[in-house]
Amino acid sequence: MNTANPDDSSTAPTHPGPTRILFDHEKLHVYQLLLRFITWVTPLIEETKKVAAGKTREVCDQLDRASLSALLNTAEGNGKRRGQVRAKYFDDARGSATECAACLDALVAKRVFTLDRIFEGKAMLVPIVSMLCGLVDRFDKNGDVFHEDSVEYQVGYDPIPEPRKRMRMRKRKNKAD
């Protein structure tokens, strides 16, 4: 019988997430990595709001939404039964994860943080995106069916042809008729 106090931090898990697996999506390694990313990025968002609130509000909001979207789409996708539907959710999660990377880049571009400050977050996103790509490939059996036809483009000057002259021949009426 475990009599440990649930509020005791010495028995708390070292990473965020459930202490007991209850749902299938919690078994996914990518889901656990997304939880770790959210744990990492949340204080960064709070710090950003304090350091440069005016010029980063949209980036912070988007970063918060995209990180949650990646997590939630991963969980929801894993609960779907049809392969292509699962692939769509995992693809949406992948898109949100790459959006998180772009938001981190935007914080550097806006001179709020240095590359060194955001490096850990971007390094966390690389395996997340990779795993989500793998899940998309695994469940999207018809992913290569829809594609654009190849088109041959020509480079160079192609003069516009002159319009054709309309020539109409009239029958002459014979005055003798």
VEXLO-192865 format. One record per residue: residue number from 1; residue in three letters; x, y negated, z negated of N, C-alpha, C, O, CB in turn. Coordinates in Angstrom, 2 decimals, padded with zeros to 5 digits. Glycine has a CB too. Layout:
REM residues N
  pos  code       nX       nY       nZ      caX      caY      caZ       cX       cY       cZ       oX       oY       oZ      cbX      cbY      cbZ
  NUM   ALA        X        Y        Z        X        Y        Z        X        Y        Z        X        Y        Z        X        Y        Z
...
This chain:
REM residues 177
  pos  code       nX       nY       nZ      caX      caY      caZ       cX       cY       cZ       oX       oY       oZ      cbX      cbY      cbZ
    1   MET   000.84   001.18   000.00   000.00   000.00   000.00   000.88  -001.23   000.00   001.76  -001.37  -000.84  -000.95  -000.01  -001.21
    2   ASN   000.64  -002.11   000.92   001.42  -003.33   001.04   000.75  -004.42   000.24  -000.39  -004.80   000.52   001.58  -003.76   002.52
    3   THR   001.45  -004.94  -000.75   000.87  -005.98  -001.59   001.51  -007.33  -001.33   001.39  -008.25  -002.13   001.03  -005.62  -003.05
    4   ALA   002.19  -007.46  -000.20   002.86  -008.72   000.13   001.84  -009.81   000.36   000.77  -009.58   000.93   003.75  -008.55   001.37
    5   ASN   002.17  -010.99  -000.09   001.32  -012.15   000.09   001.33  -012.55   001.57   002.41  -012.75   002.13   001.79  -013.33  -000.81
    6   PRO   000.17  -012.66   002.22   000.16  -013.01   003.64   000.71  -014.41   003.91   001.14  -014.69   005.03  -001.25  -012.92   004.18
    7   ASP   000.73  -015.28   002.91   001.26  -016.62   003.09   002.76  -016.68   002.86   003.38  -017.73   003.07   000.57  -017.57   002.16
    8   ASP   003.36  -015.57   002.44   004.79  -015.53   002.16   005.56  -015.56   003.48   005.42  -014.66   004.30   005.15  -014.26   001.34
    9   SER   006.38  -016.60   003.68   007.10  -016.76   004.95   008.19  -015.72   005.13   008.65  -015.52   006.26   007.71  -018.14   005.02
   10   SER   008.61  -015.05   004.07   009.65  -014.04   004.23   009.13  -012.79   004.94   009.91  -012.02   005.49   010.22  -013.66   002.88
   11   THR   007.82  -012.59   004.93   007.25  -011.43   005.63   006.64  -011.81   006.96   006.12  -010.95   007.68   006.20  -010.76   004.76
   12   ALA   006.69  -013.10   007.30   006.09  -013.56   008.55   006.96  -013.10   009.73   008.17  -012.97   009.60   005.94  -015.11   008.56
   13   PRO   006.33  -012.86   010.87   007.11  -012.46   012.05   008.05  -013.59   012.46   007.78  -014.76   012.21   006.18  -012.08   013.22
   14   THR   009.15  -013.23   013.10   010.13  -014.23   013.52   009.71  -014.92   014.81   010.28  -015.96   015.14   011.49  -013.58   013.70
   15   HIS   008.76  -014.39   015.52   008.28  -015.03   016.74   006.78  -015.19   016.64   006.11  -014.45   015.92   008.67  -014.21   018.00
   16   PRO   006.24  -016.15   017.37   004.79  -016.33   017.32   004.08  -015.15   017.94   004.66  -014.36   018.69   004.37  -017.64   018.02
   17   GLY   002.85  -015.05   017.63   002.07  -013.99   018.23   001.52  -013.06   017.16   001.79  -013.22   015.98   002.90  -013.20   019.22
   18   PRO   000.77  -012.13   017.60   000.09  -011.26   016.65   001.07  -010.31   015.95   002.05  -009.86   016.54  -000.99  -010.46   017.35
   19   THR   000.77  -010.01   014.70   001.59  -009.04   013.98   001.14  -007.63   014.34   001.91  -006.67   014.21   001.50  -009.26   012.46
   20   ARG  -000.10  -007.50   014.79  -000.63  -006.21   015.25  -001.20  -006.40   016.64  -001.89  -007.39   016.91  -001.71  -005.65   014.28
   21   ILE  -000.92  -005.46   017.50  -001.44  -005.52   018.86  -002.89  -005.06   018.83  -003.19  -003.94   018.42  -000.58  -004.64   019.84
   22   LEU  -003.80  -005.92   019.28  -005.21  -005.58   019.32  -005.75  -005.51   020.74  -006.68  -004.76   021.01  -006.01  -006.58   018.52
   23   PHE  -005.18  -006.29   021.63  -005.63  -006.36   023.01  -004.50  -005.95   023.95  -003.33  -006.06   023.61  -006.14  -007.77   023.36
   24   ASP  -004.88  -005.46   025.13  -003.89  -005.02   026.11  -002.95  -006.14   026.56  -001.76  -005.90   026.77  -004.58  -004.44   027.30
   25   HIS  -003.47  -007.36   026.71  -002.60  -008.43   027.18  -001.48  -008.74   026.18  -000.43  -009.25   026.57  -003.42  -009.69   027.45
   26   GLU  -001.70  -008.44   024.92  -000.67  -008.69   023.90   000.51  -007.73   024.06   001.59  -007.98   023.52  -001.27  -008.55   022.50
   27   LYS   000.31  -006.65   024.79   001.39  -005.69   025.04   002.33  -006.17   026.14   003.46  -005.70   026.25   000.81  -004.34   025.41
   28   LEU   001.87  -007.11   026.94   002.69  -007.60   028.05   003.85  -008.44   027.53   003.67  -009.36   026.74   001.83  -008.44   029.03
   29   HIS   005.03  -008.08   027.98   006.23  -008.83   027.59   006.13  -010.29   028.04   006.56  -011.19   027.32   007.50  -008.17   028.18
   30   VAL   005.58  -010.52   029.22   005.46  -011.87   029.73   004.52  -012.70   028.85   004.75  -013.90   028.67   004.94  -011.85   031.19
   31   TYR   003.50  -012.09   028.30   002.59  -012.80   027.39   003.34  -013.24   026.14   003.16  -014.36   025.67   001.38  -011.89   027.02
   32   GLN   004.16  -012.36   025.60   004.95  -012.69   024.41   005.95  -013.81   024.71   006.17  -014.68   023.88   005.68  -011.44   023.89
   33   LEU   006.54  -013.78   025.91   007.47  -014.85   026.30   006.74  -016.18   026.45   007.29  -017.23   026.10   008.18  -014.49   027.60
   34   LEU   005.54  -016.14   026.97   004.75  -017.37   027.09   004.42  -017.95   025.72   004.43  -019.16   025.54   003.46  -017.10   027.88
   35   LEU   004.12  -017.08   024.77   003.89  -017.56   023.40   005.15  -018.23   022.85   005.06  -019.28   022.20   003.46  -016.39   022.48
   36   ARG   006.29  -017.65   023.10   007.55  -018.25   022.65   007.79  -019.60   023.33   008.25  -020.55   022.69   008.74  -017.31   022.94
   37   PHE   007.46  -019.68   024.62   007.63  -020.95   025.32   006.73  -022.02   024.71   007.16  -023.15   024.50   007.33  -020.79   026.82
   38   ILE   005.48  -021.68   024.43   004.56  -022.64   023.82   005.09  -023.09   022.47   004.99  -024.26   022.12   003.15  -022.03   023.68
   39   THR   005.64  -022.16   021.70   006.23  -022.51   020.41   007.41  -023.46   020.59   007.59  -024.37   019.77   006.69  -021.24   019.67
   40   TRP   008.19  -023.28   021.64   009.33  -024.16   021.92   008.88  -025.53   022.42   009.40  -026.56   022.00   010.27  -023.51   022.94
   41   VAL   007.89  -025.54   023.33   007.52  -026.79   024.01   006.64  -027.70   023.15   006.65  -028.92   023.36   006.80  -026.47   025.30
   42   THR   005.90  -027.16   022.21   004.99  -027.99   021.41   005.74  -029.09   020.64   005.33  -030.24   020.70   004.21  -027.12   020.43
   43   PRO   006.83  -028.77   019.93   007.57  -029.86   019.27   008.20  -030.84   020.27   008.33  -032.03   019.97   008.65  -029.28   018.38
   44   LEU   008.58  -030.35   021.45   009.14  -031.23   022.47   008.08  -032.24   022.92   008.39  -033.42   023.10   009.64  -030.41   023.68
   45   ILE   006.87  -031.78   023.10   005.77  -032.68   023.50   005.54  -033.73   022.41   005.37  -034.91   022.71   004.47  -031.89   023.76
   46   GLU   005.53  -033.30   021.16   005.33  -034.24   020.05   006.47  -035.26   020.00   006.24  -036.45   019.78   005.22  -033.49   018.71
   47   GLU   007.68  -034.79   020.19   008.85  -035.69   020.20   008.75  -036.69   021.34   009.06  -037.87   021.18   010.15  -034.88   020.31
   48   THR   008.32  -036.21   022.49   008.18  -037.09   023.66   007.17  -038.19   023.39   007.39  -039.34   023.76   007.77  -036.29   024.89
   49   LYS   006.08  -037.83   022.76   005.04  -038.83   022.46   005.56  -039.91   021.53   005.15  -041.07   021.62   003.82  -038.15   021.83
   50   LYS   006.47  -039.55   020.63   007.04  -040.53   019.70   008.10  -041.40   020.37   008.18  -042.60   020.11   007.65  -039.82   018.48
   51   VAL   008.91  -040.79   021.23   010.04  -041.48   021.85   009.59  -042.42   022.96   010.04  -043.57   023.03   011.04  -040.48   022.40
   52   ALA   008.72  -041.95   023.82   008.33  -042.74   025.00   006.87  -042.51   025.33   006.53  -041.96   026.38   009.21  -042.39   026.22
   53   ALA   006.02  -042.92   024.44   004.59  -042.62   024.57   003.97  -043.16   025.85   003.24  -042.43   026.53   003.84  -043.18   023.39
   54   GLY   004.25  -044.40   026.20   003.59  -045.03   027.34   003.90  -044.41   028.67   003.00  -044.20   029.48   003.94  -046.45   027.38
   55   LYS   005.15  -044.11   028.92   005.53  -043.65   030.25   005.48  -042.14   030.42   005.83  -041.63   031.49   006.91  -044.13   030.57
   56   THR   005.06  -041.41   029.41   005.07  -039.95   029.51   003.74  -039.29   029.14   003.66  -038.07   029.09   006.15  -039.38   028.64
   57   ARG   002.72  -040.07   028.89   001.45  -039.49   028.45   000.94  -038.43   029.43   000.54  -037.34   029.02   000.40  -040.58   028.29
   58   GLU   000.95  -038.75   030.73   000.43  -037.82   031.73   001.28  -036.55   031.80   000.76  -035.45   031.93   000.37  -038.49   033.10
   59   VAL   002.60  -036.73   031.73   003.49  -035.57   031.81   003.27  -034.66   030.61   003.20  -033.44   030.75   004.98  -036.01   031.88
   60   CYS   003.16  -035.25   029.43   002.94  -034.45   028.22   001.61  -033.70   028.28   001.54  -032.52   027.94   002.98  -035.34   026.97
   61   ASP   000.57  -034.40   028.70  -000.74  -033.74   028.82  -000.68  -032.60   029.82  -001.22  -031.52   029.58  -001.82  -034.76   029.25
   62   GLN  -000.02  -032.84   030.95   000.06  -031.80   031.99   000.91  -030.62   031.50   000.56  -029.47   031.76   000.66  -032.38   033.29
   63   LEU   002.00  -030.90   030.82   002.86  -029.84   030.29   002.11  -028.99   029.28   002.23  -027.76   029.27   004.12  -030.45   029.65
   64   ASP   001.34  -029.64   028.42   000.54  -028.91   027.43  -000.51  -028.04   028.12  -000.68  -026.87   027.77  -000.13  -029.89   026.44
   65   ARG  -001.22  -028.61   029.09  -002.26  -027.86   029.81  -001.66  -026.72   030.62  -002.21  -025.61   030.64  -003.06  -028.80   030.73
   66   ALA  -000.55  -026.98   031.30   000.05  -025.94   032.14   000.58  -024.78   031.30   000.45  -023.62   031.70   001.18  -026.54   032.98
   67   SER   001.17  -025.07   030.16   001.68  -023.99   029.32   000.53  -023.13   028.78   000.64  -021.90   028.74   002.52  -024.56   028.14
   68   LEU  -000.55  -023.77   028.39  -001.71  -023.00   027.94  -002.36  -022.24   029.09  -002.81  -021.10   028.92  -002.75  -023.92   027.28
   69   SER  -002.41  -022.85   030.26  -002.99  -022.21   031.43  -002.22  -020.94   031.79  -002.83  -019.92   032.12  -003.01  -023.17   032.61
   70   ALA  -000.90  -021.00   031.74  -000.10  -019.82   032.05  -000.42  -018.69   031.09  -000.58  -017.54   031.50   001.40  -020.16   031.99
   71   LEU  -000.52  -019.00   029.81  -000.84  -017.99   028.79  -002.24  -017.42   028.99  -002.43  -016.21   028.99  -000.71  -018.60   027.38
   72   LEU  -003.21  -018.30   029.16  -004.61  -017.87   029.26  -004.88  -017.10   030.55  -005.62  -016.12   030.53  -005.54  -019.08   029.17
   73   ASN  -004.30  -017.53   031.66  -004.49  -016.80   032.92  -003.83  -015.43   032.86  -004.34  -014.47   033.46  -003.92  -017.61   034.09
   74   THR  -002.72  -015.32   032.16  -002.07  -014.02   032.01  -002.98  -013.08   031.22  -003.16  -011.92   031.60  -000.71  -014.16   031.30
   75   ALA  -003.54  -013.58   030.13  -004.43  -012.75   029.31  -005.69  -012.37   030.09  -006.09  -011.20   030.10  -004.82  -013.49   028.02
   76   GLU  -006.30  -013.34   030.75  -007.53  -013.06   031.48  -007.28  -012.14   032.67  -008.08  -011.24   032.94  -008.16  -014.35   031.96
   77   GLY  -006.19  -012.35   033.36  -005.86  -011.50   034.50  -005.64  -010.06   034.09  -006.04  -009.14   034.81  -004.62  -012.01   035.20
   78   ASN  -005.02  -009.85   032.96  -004.77  -008.49   032.51  -006.07  -007.77   032.13  -006.12  -006.54   032.10  -003.82  -008.50   031.31
   79   GLY  -007.10  -008.54   031.86  -008.39  -007.94   031.52  -009.26  -007.62   032.73  -010.30  -006.98   032.58  -009.13  -008.85   030.62
   80   LYS  -008.86  -008.04   033.90  -009.64  -007.77   035.10  -009.35  -006.37   035.62  -008.25  -005.85   035.46  -009.35  -008.81   036.19
   81   ARG  -010.35  -005.77   036.23  -010.20  -004.39   036.70  -009.75  -004.29   038.15  -008.97  -003.41   038.50  -011.50  -003.65   036.54
   82   ARG  -010.24  -005.19   038.99  -009.88  -005.13   040.41  -008.50  -005.72   040.62  -008.19  -006.80   040.11  -010.93  -005.86   041.27
   83   GLY  -007.68  -005.03   041.38  -006.30  -005.42   041.59  -006.10  -006.81   042.15  -005.29  -007.58   041.65  -005.65  -004.47   042.48
   84   GLN  -006.85  -007.15   043.20  -006.66  -008.46   043.82  -007.12  -009.58   042.90  -006.56  -010.68   042.94  -007.42  -008.54   045.14
   85   VAL  -008.12  -009.33   042.08  -008.57  -010.34   041.12  -007.49  -010.53   040.05  -007.19  -011.66   039.66  -009.93  -009.93   040.47
   86   ARG  -006.93  -009.43   039.60  -005.82  -009.53   038.63  -004.67  -010.32   039.23  -004.09  -011.19   038.57  -005.34  -008.11   038.20
   87   ALA  -004.34  -010.01   040.47  -003.23  -010.69   041.14  -003.48  -012.19   041.22  -002.54  -012.97   041.05  -003.02  -010.12   042.55
   88   LYS  -004.72  -012.60   041.47  -005.05  -014.02   041.57  -004.78  -014.72   040.24  -004.19  -015.80   040.22  -006.51  -014.22   041.98
   89   TYR  -005.19  -014.11   039.13  -004.96  -014.72   037.83  -003.47  -014.78   037.50  -002.99  -015.79   036.97  -005.71  -013.94   036.74
   90   PHE  -002.75  -013.71   037.81  -001.31  -013.72   037.56  -000.61  -014.76   038.45   000.37  -015.38   038.03  -000.71  -012.32   037.80
   91   ASP  -001.12  -014.94   039.67  -000.55  -015.95   040.56  -000.83  -017.35   040.02   000.02  -018.23   040.10  -001.11  -015.79   041.98
   92   ASP  -002.03  -017.56   039.49  -002.35  -018.85   038.88  -001.44  -019.11   037.67  -000.98  -020.23   037.46  -003.84  -018.90   038.46
   93   ALA  -001.20  -018.07   036.88  -000.31  -018.20   035.72   001.11  -018.55   036.18   001.78  -019.37   035.56  -000.30  -016.89   034.89
   94   ARG   001.55  -017.92   037.27   002.87  -018.21   037.82   002.96  -019.67   038.25   003.95  -020.35   037.99   003.18  -017.28   039.00
   95   GLY   001.93  -020.13   038.91   001.89  -021.53   039.33   001.95  -022.49   038.15   002.63  -023.51   038.21   000.64  -021.80   040.14
   96   SER   001.26  -022.16   037.08   001.29  -023.00   035.88   002.66  -022.98   035.22   003.12  -024.00   034.70   000.23  -022.54   034.88
   97   ALA   003.31  -021.84   035.25   004.66  -021.75   034.66   005.65  -022.59   035.46   006.50  -023.27   034.87   005.13  -020.28   034.61
   98   THR   005.56  -022.56   036.78   006.47  -023.40   037.58   006.12  -024.88   037.41   006.99  -025.75   037.50   006.40  -023.00   039.08
   99   GLU   004.85  -025.15   037.17   004.43  -026.52   036.89   005.07  -027.01   035.58   005.44  -028.18   035.47   002.88  -026.61   036.80
  100   CYS   005.18  -026.13   034.60   005.86  -026.48   033.35   007.30  -026.89   033.62   007.80  -027.87   033.06   005.81  -025.30   032.35
  101   ALA   007.97  -026.14   034.49   009.36  -026.47   034.84   009.43  -027.84   035.50   010.34  -028.61   035.22   009.95  -025.39   035.78
  102   ALA   008.48  -028.14   036.36   008.45  -029.44   037.02   008.19  -030.57   036.01   008.77  -031.65   036.14   007.38  -029.46   038.12
  103   CYS   007.35  -030.32   035.04   007.09  -031.33   034.00   008.36  -031.60   033.19   008.65  -032.75   032.84   005.95  -030.86   033.06
  104   LEU   009.11  -030.55   032.89   010.37  -030.75   032.17   011.33  -031.57   033.02   012.03  -032.45   032.50   011.02  -029.39   031.80
  105   ASP   011.37  -031.29   034.32   012.20  -032.10   035.23   011.76  -033.56   035.24   012.59  -034.47   035.28   012.14  -031.53   036.66
  106   ALA   010.45  -033.78   035.19   009.92  -035.15   035.19   010.36  -035.90   033.94   010.62  -037.10   034.00   008.38  -035.13   035.29
  107   LEU   010.44  -035.21   032.82   010.90  -035.87   031.59   012.36  -036.29   031.70   012.77  -037.29   031.11   010.71  -034.93   030.38
  108   VAL   013.14  -035.53   032.43   014.53  -035.92   032.68   014.56  -037.09   033.67   015.30  -038.05   033.47   015.36  -034.71   033.24
  109   ALA   013.76  -037.00   034.72   013.72  -038.08   035.72   013.27  -039.40   035.10   013.72  -040.47   035.51   012.78  -037.69   036.88
  110   LYS   012.40  -039.32   034.12   011.92  -040.53   033.44   012.87  -040.98   032.34   012.60  -041.93   031.61   010.52  -040.29   032.86
  111   ARG   013.99  -040.28   032.23   015.06  -040.60   031.28   014.61  -040.52   029.82   015.07  -041.28   028.97   015.59  -041.98   031.56
  112   VAL   013.70  -039.59   029.56   013.28  -039.35   028.19   014.23  -038.35   027.54   014.61  -038.50   026.38   011.82  -038.84   028.13
  113   PHE   014.61  -037.32   028.30   015.52  -036.29   027.81   016.62  -036.05   028.83   016.53  -036.45   029.99   014.75  -034.98   027.52
  114   THR   017.67  -035.40   028.35   018.76  -034.99   029.24   018.51  -033.56   029.70   017.66  -032.85   029.15   020.14  -035.11   028.52
  115   LEU   019.24  -033.14   030.71   019.14  -031.76   031.18   019.46  -030.77   030.07   018.84  -029.71   029.97   020.09  -031.53   032.37
  116   ASP   020.42  -031.12   029.22   020.78  -030.23   028.12   019.60  -029.99   027.18   019.43  -028.89   026.65   021.97  -030.80   027.33
  117   ARG   018.80  -031.03   026.96   017.68  -030.92   026.02   016.58  -029.98   026.55   015.95  -029.27   025.77   017.08  -032.30   025.73
  118   ILE   016.35  -029.97   027.85   015.27  -029.15   028.41   015.75  -027.80   028.94   014.94  -026.97   029.35   014.58  -029.91   029.52
  119   PHE   017.07  -027.59   028.94   017.63  -026.38   029.53   017.03  -025.11   028.92   016.70  -024.17   029.65   019.13  -026.36   029.37
  120   GLU   016.90  -025.08   027.62   016.37  -023.87   026.96   014.97  -023.54   027.46   014.65  -022.38   027.71   016.36  -024.06   025.44
  121   GLY   014.14  -024.55   027.60   012.78  -024.32   028.09   012.75  -023.80   029.51   012.00  -022.88   029.83   011.97  -025.60   028.00
  122   LYS   013.58  -024.40   030.38   013.62  -023.93   031.76   014.19  -022.51   031.84   013.76  -021.70   032.66   014.45  -024.89   032.63
  123   ALA   015.16  -022.22   030.97   015.72  -020.87   030.95   014.69  -019.86   030.48   014.72  -018.70   030.91   016.95  -020.82   030.03
  124   MET   013.77  -020.27   029.63   012.69  -019.37   029.19   011.71  -019.12   030.33   011.13  -018.04   030.44   011.95  -019.97   027.97
  125   LEU   011.51  -020.13   031.18   010.53  -020.03   032.26   010.99  -019.13   033.40   010.15  -018.56   034.10   010.22  -021.39   032.79
  126   VAL   012.29  -019.00   033.61   012.78  -018.19   034.73   012.30  -016.74   034.64   011.73  -016.25   035.61   014.32  -018.23   034.77
  127   PRO   012.51  -016.03   033.53   012.00  -014.65   033.48   010.47  -014.58   033.46   009.89  -013.61   033.94   012.54  -013.94   032.25
  128   ILE   009.83  -015.59   032.92   008.36  -015.62   032.92   007.84  -015.65   034.35   006.98  -014.85   034.72   007.83  -016.86   032.13
  129   VAL   008.37  -016.56   035.16   007.94  -016.67   036.56   008.27  -015.38   037.31   007.47  -014.90   038.11   008.63  -017.88   037.25
  130   SER   009.44  -014.83   037.04   009.84  -013.59   037.71   008.89  -012.44   037.37   008.48  -011.69   038.26   011.27  -013.22   037.30
  131   MET   008.55  -012.31   036.11   007.62  -011.23   035.71   006.24  -011.43   036.31   005.59  -010.47   036.73   007.52  -011.15   034.19
  132   LEU   005.78  -012.67   036.34   004.46  -012.93   036.92   004.46  -012.66   038.42   003.46  -012.17   038.95   004.04  -014.38   036.66
  133   CYS   005.56  -012.97   039.10   005.67  -012.61   040.53   005.58  -011.10   040.70   004.93  -010.61   041.62   007.00  -013.15   041.13
  134   GLY   006.24  -010.37   039.81   006.18  -008.91   039.87   004.77  -008.38   039.65   004.36  -007.43   040.31   007.10  -008.32   038.84
  135   LEU   004.03  -009.00   038.73   002.65  -008.57   038.49   001.77  -008.89   039.70   000.89  -008.10   040.05   002.08  -009.26   037.23
  136   VAL   002.00  -010.03   040.31   001.23  -010.37   041.52   001.50  -009.32   042.60   000.57  -008.80   043.20   001.59  -011.80   042.04
  137   ASP   002.77  -009.02   042.83   003.13  -008.03   043.86   002.54  -006.66   043.54   002.11  -005.93   044.44   004.65  -007.93   043.98
  138   ARG   002.52  -006.31   042.28   002.01  -005.00   041.89   000.52  -004.84   042.16   000.07  -003.78   042.59   002.29  -004.75   040.42
  139   PHE  -000.24  -005.89   041.92  -001.69  -005.77   042.02  -002.28  -006.31   043.32  -003.45  -006.05   043.60  -002.33  -006.48   040.88
  140   ASP  -001.52  -007.03   044.09  -002.02  -007.58   045.35  -001.58  -006.68   046.49  -000.59  -006.95   047.17  -001.51  -009.04   045.57
  141   LYS  -002.32  -005.62   046.69  -001.98  -004.63   047.72  -002.14  -005.17   049.13  -001.48  -004.69   050.05  -002.84  -003.39   047.55
  142   ASN  -002.99  -006.16   049.31  -003.24  -006.71   050.64  -002.62  -008.09   050.80  -003.06  -008.87   051.64  -004.74  -006.79   050.90
  143   GLY  -001.60  -008.38   050.02  -001.00  -009.71   050.05  -000.41  -010.09   051.38  -000.29  -011.28   051.68   000.05  -009.79   049.03
  144   ASP  -000.04  -009.11   052.19   000.59  -009.44   053.46  -000.40  -009.43   054.62   000.00  -009.61   055.77   001.72  -008.49   053.74
  145   VAL  -001.67  -009.22   054.34  -002.66  -009.15   055.41  -002.96  -010.55   055.95  -003.09  -010.71   057.16  -003.95  -008.49   054.90
  146   PHE  -003.06  -011.53   055.10  -003.40  -012.87   055.52  -002.13  -013.67   055.73  -001.35  -013.89   054.80  -004.32  -013.55   054.50
  147   HIS  -001.93  -014.09   056.95  -000.77  -014.92   057.26  -001.07  -015.71   058.52  -001.99  -015.40   059.27   000.51  -014.06   057.43
  148   GLU  -000.28  -016.72   058.73  -000.44  -017.52   059.93   000.26  -016.82   061.08   001.30  -016.18   060.90   000.11  -018.95   059.73
  149   ASP  -000.31  -016.96   062.26   000.36  -016.43   063.45   001.57  -017.30   063.74   001.55  -018.51   063.51  -000.61  -016.38   064.67
  150   SER   002.60  -016.68   064.25   003.78  -017.47   064.58   003.51  -018.27   065.85   002.82  -017.80   066.76   005.03  -016.56   064.76
  151   VAL   004.04  -019.45   065.87   003.85  -020.36   067.00   005.23  -020.79   067.47   006.10  -021.12   066.66   002.96  -021.59   066.61
  152   GLU   005.41  -020.78   068.77   006.69  -021.22   069.32   006.62  -022.71   069.59   005.77  -023.18   070.35   007.04  -020.43   070.62
  153   TYR   007.51  -023.44   068.97   007.55  -024.87   069.18   008.66  -025.20   070.17   009.73  -024.60   070.16   007.76  -025.62   067.84
  154   GLN   008.37  -026.18   071.02   009.36  -026.61   071.99   009.88  -027.98   071.57   009.13  -028.84   071.12   008.77  -026.65   073.42
  155   VAL   011.16  -028.14   071.75   011.77  -029.42   071.45   012.22  -030.03   072.76   012.81  -029.36   073.60   012.95  -029.27   070.45
  156   GLY   011.95  -031.27   072.91   012.36  -031.94   074.14   011.23  -032.76   074.71   010.11  -032.76   074.21   012.85  -030.92   075.18
  157   TYR   011.56  -033.45   075.77   010.59  -034.34   076.41   009.85  -033.57   077.48   010.45  -033.00   078.39   011.29  -035.58   077.00
  158   ASP   008.58  -033.57   077.36   007.75  -032.93   078.37   006.87  -034.03   078.96   005.91  -034.46   078.32   006.87  -031.75   077.76
  159   PRO   007.20  -034.50   080.18   006.44  -035.63   080.72   004.97  -035.29   080.89   004.59  -034.16   081.19   007.03  -036.08   082.06
  160   ILE   004.19  -036.30   080.68   002.75  -036.13   080.85   002.47  -036.07   082.34   002.87  -036.96   083.09   001.95  -037.30   080.16
  161   PRO   001.80  -035.05   082.78   001.52  -034.96   084.22   000.58  -036.07   084.66  -000.30  -036.51   083.92   000.92  -033.58   084.56
  162   GLU   000.79  -036.50   085.87  -000.07  -037.55   086.41  -001.46  -036.97   086.62  -001.62  -035.81   086.97   000.50  -038.12   087.74
  163   PRO  -002.44  -037.81   086.39  -003.80  -037.30   086.61  -004.01  -036.96   088.08  -003.50  -037.63   088.98  -004.85  -038.33   086.13
  164   ARG  -004.76  -035.94   088.28  -005.05  -035.54   089.66  -006.00  -036.52   090.28  -006.94  -037.01   089.65  -005.63  -034.11   089.72
  165   LYS  -005.74  -036.80   091.55  -006.63  -037.70   092.27  -007.78  -036.87   092.81  -007.61  -035.80   093.40  -005.89  -038.46   093.41
  166   ARG  -008.91  -037.40   092.60  -010.08  -036.71   093.10  -010.29  -037.06   094.56  -010.41  -038.23   094.93  -011.33  -037.07   092.27
  167   MET  -010.33  -036.09   095.30  -010.58  -036.34   096.72  -011.87  -035.65   097.08  -012.10  -034.46   096.83  -009.40  -035.84   097.61
  168   ARG  -012.67  -036.42   097.66  -013.94  -035.86   098.08  -014.11  -036.08   099.57  -013.94  -037.18   100.09  -015.11  -036.49   097.29
  169   MET  -014.42  -035.06   100.20  -014.60  -035.19   101.64  -016.09  -035.31   101.92  -016.92  -034.52   101.46  -013.98  -033.98   102.42
  170   ARG  -016.39  -036.33   102.67  -017.78  -036.52   103.03  -018.00  -035.94   104.41  -017.17  -036.02   105.31  -018.18  -038.01   102.99
  171   LYS  -019.11  -035.38   104.51  -019.48  -034.91   105.83  -019.99  -036.09   106.61  -020.84  -036.86   106.15  -020.54  -033.77   105.77
  172   ARG  -019.48  -036.22   107.76  -019.95  -037.30   108.58  -021.21  -036.86   109.27  -021.32  -035.77   109.85  -018.89  -037.75   109.60
  173   LYS  -022.11  -037.72   109.17  -023.34  -037.40   109.89  -023.16  -037.81   111.33  -022.70  -038.91   111.66  -024.57  -038.11   109.25
  174   ASN  -023.50  -036.94   112.09  -023.41  -037.21   113.51  -024.54  -038.14   113.90  -025.71  -037.83   113.67  -023.46  -035.90   114.33
  175   LYS  -024.20  -039.27   114.49  -025.23  -040.25   114.88  -026.12  -039.69   115.99  -027.24  -040.17   116.21  -024.57  -041.56   115.36
  176   ALA  -025.63  -038.69   116.64  -026.42  -038.12   117.71  -027.54  -037.27   117.18  -028.50  -036.97   117.89  -025.55  -037.31   118.63
  177   ASP  -027.41  -036.89   115.96  -028.47  -036.03   115.40  -029.70  -036.74   115.17  -030.67  -036.15   114.70  -028.06  -035.43   114.15
